[in-house]
């Protein structure tokens, strides 16, 4: 299950940022997930919750959003972004499309609480 490795990597980055910014607790983490990344969101959240126990990120909420996938049609030359896993050109409906990327997972923002206030890291 690659969600465990992904959750561990997210937690490592979040801990480093928390230490760097001297925050008491991470409250929320916003992720942008590639359309082709094959990340199962429920599994990722469960792994993250388990790994975050006892850390500065315990109880933090993971919020995910799909990243648009740049694509182009080999048939008509149209360039577009896929927002769902519907691999057809929106202009000519051809399945002859080429995509670039779509496999990544990026931390967009981290919300945290300092000892006496809330901040954004």
BELKAWO-V258666 format. One line per field, one symbol per residue. ss: DSSP state (@ for helix, = for strand, . for the rest). Layout:
ss=???
//
This chain:
ss=.@@@@@@@@@@@@@@@@@@@@...==========......@@@@@@@@@@@@........=======.=====.....====..............====....=========....===.
//
